[in-house]
Amino acid sequence: MDQNGQLTARQETILGLTVREYVRSASPVSSRALVDRYGLPVSSATVRNELAYLEETGHLTHPHTSAGRVPTHEGYRYFVERLLGEVELPLRERLTIVHQFHQARHNLEQWMPLAASTLAQAARGAAVVTAPQSDEARYKHLQLISTRGVGVLLVMVLQSGMVKQRMLTLAEPLSQRELAEASERLNQLCAGSTAREIERDLKEGKEGQEVYGKHEDVFGKFASYMLAIASTSGNMAQVFESTAKFMERDAEFKKNLRRSLLMPSITFIAIIATLIFYVGYIFPKTAEMFAKFDITLPPMTAATLDVSYWIQGNWLIMTLAVVIPIIGLVVFVRTPKGRLWFDRVLLKIPVIGDLMHKTSIEIFARVFYTLYSGSGENVDVIRVAAEACRNRYMEKQIKTVSIPMMLKEGKGLVESLEAAKVFTKTAMGRFRLGAESGSLRDNSKQLADYYELQTSYKMESVIDSINLSISMIIMIVLVFITIVSSETAVIQPNTPM
């Protein structure tokens, strides 16, 4: 055998024949059996010497001293890689294999059992096939599908094409629309990310802030900060649980804001636009036919026609008077100063503003509970909680009023938070009670849980009331259009004198 592990031609021949004979007979192979069966042009002693050498190199072994040789793992490996050669399958078998894999081309999970079955048939023996193990299982996308009741089917697709399915049981039933929204949000958060990368960085000893900071676009600023803390915290489970709760409540906050303000506003604008279009364009076409014949119009029809003429004469001014302020407001709100103004006004909106305010306080209290330690490092905790509360005005007041009072004037936490004038009496009462009893952290969690229950219940009631109001407005508009349109049915031509 040379330096590259290559056997001589005779050694390869004897090894190949030994493997084939052992596979055929399942019995140890002797030198005499190889010479007699295969007609080797060498003596039995020469074959015996080569077999002894192959045993020394680890390609063969023998059960006991007087027995023949048996191939080892190395012997089989050498035979397969260098001596077996390419085997041409019959055309019929090749076509069968192609057809079988063509049927399963879209289901990679069927490839493993199909490959094992096909290999076993071709080799006429047992076959074991294992899937290649990737160091990184990269996420591609997932979908949540409602089955029945609280049962949900989770379908996850990996970058490799593998599809994983799991049945989940929820605490309460969710509609398919809500599951689709959750799927979309998860896909936005996790597309292209890999847990292996984070795990590798942590094993290399990198700081949590560095590891999770570069994934801020995936997890979000606050979640990345919380995960970084969890990686060095002595209570990782609690931090992870609080982070998940924050992300859940943050998503709920945005959804409620959209359901309570954005969608009703769009619906209301659409209703007004439809009414103006009907009165200004559709209605005059019918009413003017009667006016041509000098027919006296009913009072409501005549008044509506006057409004139509006014709209037609001033439509450009009306459009500009509506569109320009809306565009200006949108542009202004997108600026830092405009966002600050919007968040401040949001807190003053009747009913909705109160709920949004309490939701922001709930998020602040929940983050504060998670990070608060009772030591002098809690100024940074207050800053992080303020950034997480999702209201720029509250964040500004806490950062510019509360924190400077604590740092420059040496004021207490409760007194400083109260000076910001962004917390409700209930919230301040909880903070004050916690500070006096030494259980500020626990009281913060109780406040968060209380406001979560209160806002969740009332928000659904408010949204239902808003939807009812929108439905009433639609009904009034439809009734008005119906009455004005049907009034023309009682118009009678003027009787000649």
Residue pairs with C-beta under 8 A, 6 or more apart in sequence:
1 7
1 8
1 11
1 57
6 82
7 15
7 54
7 57
7 59
7 78
10 42
10 50
11 50
11 53
11 54
12 82
12 83
13 40
14 34
14 40
14 47
14 50
14 51
14 54
15 54
15 59
15 60
15 71
15 75
15 78
15 79
15 83
16 79
16 83
17 34
17 38
17 40
18 29
18 34
18 51
18 54
18 60
18 69
18 71
18 75
19 71
19 75
19 76
19 79
19 83
21 29
21 33
21 34
21 37
22 28
22 29
22 69
22 70
22 71
27 68
28 62
28 63
28 67
28 68
28 69
28 70
29 68
29 69
29 70
30 68
30 69
31 44
31 45
31 47
31 48
31 51
31 68
32 44
33 68
34 40
34 47
35 42
35 43
35 44
35 47
40 47
51 60
51 69
54 60
54 69
54 75
55 61
55 62
55 69
57 74
58 72
58 74
58 75
59 71
59 72
59 74
59 75
59 78
60 69
60 70
60 71
60 72
60 75
61 69
61 70
61 72
62 68
62 69
62 70
63 70
71 79
89 97
89 122
93 122
97 118
97 122
100 114
100 118
101 111
101 114
104 110
104 111
104 114
107 163
108 160
108 161
108 162
108 163
109 162
109 163
112 129
112 130
112 131
113 129
115 129
116 127
116 128
116 129
117 127
119 127
119 129
120 126
120 127
134 160
135 196
136 194
136 196
136 197
137 158
137 160
137 194
137 196
138 158
138 159
138 160
138 192
138 194
139 156
139 158
139 159
139 190
139 191
139 192
139 193
139 194
140 157
140 158
140 159
140 191
141 156
141 157
141 187
141 191
142 154
142 155
142 156
142 157
142 183
142 186
142 187
142 190
143 154
143 155
143 183
144 152
144 153
144 154
144 155
144 168
144 179
144 180
144 182
144 183
145 152
145 153
145 155
145 176
145 179
146 152
146 153
146 174
146 175
146 176
146 179
147 153
147 167
149 173
150 169
150 170
150 171
150 172
150 173
151 167
151 168
151 169
151 170
152 167
152 168
152 169
152 170
152 174
152 179
153 165
153 166
153 167
153 168
154 165
154 166
154 167
154 168
155 163
155 164
155 165
156 163
156 164
156 165
156 166
157 163
157 164
158 164
174 182
181 255
185 251
189 218
189 219
189 220
190 218
192 218
193 215
193 218
198 211
198 212
198 215
201 210
201 211
202 208
202 211
202 231
207 228
207 232
208 227
208 228
208 229
208 230
208 231
208 232
209 225
209 228
211 228
211 231
212 219
212 224
212 225
212 227
212 228
212 231
213 224
213 228
215 224
216 224
219 227
220 247
220 250
221 387
222 246
222 367
222 384
222 387
222 388
223 243
223 246
223 247
225 384
226 239
226 242
226 243
226 246
226 367
226 370
227 239
227 240
227 243
229 239
229 371
230 236
230 239
230 240
230 243
233 239
238 370
239 370
242 366
242 367
242 369
242 370
243 370
245 366
246 363
246 366
246 367
246 370
246 388
249 359
249 362
249 363
249 366
249 452
250 363
250 388
250 390
252 359
252 456
253 356
253 359
253 360
253 363
253 390
254 390
256 355
256 356
256 359
256 459
256 463
257 356
259 463
260 352
260 355
260 459
260 462
260 463
260 466
261 352
264 466
264 467
264 469
264 470
267 470
268 470
268 473
271 470
271 473
271 474
271 477
274 477
275 477
275 480
275 481
276 311
276 318
278 481
279 304
279 307
279 308
279 311
280 308
280 311
280 312
280 315
281 308
281 312
283 304
283 305
283 308
283 484
283 485
284 305
284 308
284 309
284 312
286 485
286 488
287 297
287 301
287 304
287 305
287 308
287 488
288 305
290 297
290 488
290 491
291 297
291 305
293 493
294 494
295 491
295 492
295 493
295 494
296 494
297 305
297 491
298 487
298 488
298 490
298 491
300 483
300 484
300 487
301 484
301 487
301 488
301 491
304 484
311 318
331 338
332 338
332 341
333 339
333 341
333 342
336 392
339 392
340 392
340 393
340 396
343 391
343 392
343 393
343 394
344 393
346 352
346 353
346 356
346 391
347 353
347 356
347 357
347 391
347 393
347 394
347 422
349 356
351 462
352 462
355 455
355 458
355 459
355 462
356 391
357 391
357 424
358 424
358 451
358 454
358 455
359 390
359 451
359 455
360 389
360 390
360 391
360 394
361 389
361 423
361 424
361 427
361 447
361 451
362 447
362 448
362 451
362 452
362 455
363 385
363 388
363 389
363 390
363 448
364 385
364 386
364 388
364 389
364 394
365 385
365 427
365 430
365 444
365 445
365 447
365 448
365 451
366 444
366 445
366 448
367 381
367 384
367 385
367 388
367 389
368 381
368 382
368 385
368 441
368 444
369 441
369 442
369 444
369 445
369 448
371 378
371 381
371 384
371 385
372 378
372 381
372 440
372 441
372 444
373 381
374 440
374 441
378 413
379 403
379 406
379 407
382 398
382 402
382 403
382 406
382 413
382 417
383 398
383 399
383 403
386 394
386 395
386 398
386 399
387 395
389 395
391 422
393 422
394 420
394 422
397 420
397 421
397 422
398 417
398 420
398 422
401 416
401 419
401 420
401 421
402 416
402 417
402 419
402 420
403 416
405 411
405 415
405 416
405 419
406 412
406 413
406 416
411 419
412 435
413 431
413 435
413 440
414 428
414 431
414 432
414 435
417 423
417 428
417 431
418 428
423 431
426 447
426 450
427 447
427 451
430 443
430 444
430 446
430 447
431 440
431 443
431 444
431 447
433 443
434 440
434 441
434 442
434 443
434 444
437 443
